[in-house]
Amino acid sequence: MRALFCAICCFLLLSIGVNAQNSPDCRTAIPVCADAPILSTTDGSGDIDDFDPDVITETGCLEKGSVSSANIENNTSWYVFRAGTDGQIGFDIEALPVIANGIVTSELDFALYGPFDQTTGQNFCTIVGNGTAQPIRCNYEVNDTGFTGIGVNPVDGRLGAPFVVGSQNTYDEWLDVTAGEIYYLFINNYNTNFNGDAEPFSLTFTGSSVDADQNTALDCTLRDEFLGLDIIACEGDPDIVLSALNSPAGPAVANVTWELDADDDGTYETVLASGPTETEFTVTSPNSGRYRVTIETTLATIITDDILITFYGVPELQEVRVIDDLVNSDQTDPYNIEIIPVGTGDYEYAINDGEFQDDPLFFDVPPGVNTVIINDKNGCGTTEPIEFLVVGYPKFFTPNGDGIHDNWNVLGVEVLTDPTVYIFDRYGKLLKELGVGSAWDGTFNGRELPSSDYWFRLDYDRDDAGVLVARSVRRHFSLVR
């Protein structure tokens, strides 16, 4: 549970605006509230891995562009907010004058993603970055008024509308929210995409919910989680930079201490860094754990926050556990299996090129050679198809020369020790003896046998606690002509 201990935090949130550090990474998006304007900058530090430029060339109205070195995300800021009440929300993004020359050179654009349900445990930034989640509001028209956002342009009174290229309307339509919903806001400055110049802007929330009560329109307790929401990342991902400067104390920092609870068991066993200048800490892959920061402010108050960061690798298969087949149970049909991966993760499974499912149990699996694929739903990778065997037999075969089901044998016997299959007619007469790699074509002494039920016996040796024990299985199948 996040905790914020600050005796006079309200004093630190100045009514004229809250200075928020820039976060170029969706994973460390800055939690914000509607009780004051947010002052920040676009500083050219966009992390291209939020939108892989080789994969994602557009997201909503935002496009990569024709320059080979371009990317959707440059000169960026990411914010996250949670609706505090049901109602209408909007916002104004105002490009502020650059102090050096007093003119506005920013060309601000935005994309808003959501709504997301925090209780689902989804990796929101993964589905944003891979294009699965598209913006519900978006605009990149030329900002002639210096304003863009959602709702009504405060300069010319123009009402926001769904984005249309060339409309010259820099506002999108109002957003109707439900309490508890999570939204991610991406703000980009395309005018200085490549020179890295930091340019200031202000973000002010509007709408009927804000007019009714700016302290409850957005859930201000989310701002106490200034390190951001818990992060799910993939092994090999770029470093994650945590910032203490996004706390309610802002720059009023006297000392900062970073600690790690590697097992997330409530014990912070390692002090990672401490000192008045340790305002940022970089987490590298694959160092999972719960990270905590304790801030001593210049006003002699204490502020603390923690965040759980979990790195996942490409999924691996531990085993395919055959629950029911010809040798693992007395069940004749169907054959059932369980996919057991290495470690824990948010996985989904598919066999034989079928649809993915969350349940690792598969029922009515075909006998013989099958394949399984494990996919990490956080976007951390997918296994190659992995083969596994189910020992079983076809319930029928049709030896008519069409190349389909022309022969019969018990499938998967190659995994058994000294297997032999004996085929009998209904009167118990031995018709054929089969070993590994052989099959029956439905004849006896060169004569085609009629359609009927036939019986077989599978004999093999099984290792029980180091002792080979003879086993025998009897079943029947159909020859169909």
Secondary structure by P-SEA (a helix, b strand, c coil): ccccccccccccccccbbbbcccccccccccccccbbbbbbbcccccccccccccccccccccccccccccccccbbbbbbbbccbbbbbbbbbbccccccccccccccbbbbcccccccccaaaaaaaacccccccccccccccccccccccccccccccccccccccccccbbbbcccbbbbbbbbbccccccbbbbbbbbbbbcccccccccccccccccccccccbbbbcccccbbbbbcccccccccccbbbbbbcccccccccccccccccccbbbbccccccbbbbbbbcccccccbbbbbbbbbcccccccccccccccccccccbbbbbbbccccccccccccccccccccccccccccbbbbbbbcccccccccbbbbbbbccccccccccccccccccccccccccbbbbbbbccccccccccccccccccccccccccbbbbbbbbbbccccccbbbbbbbbbcccccc
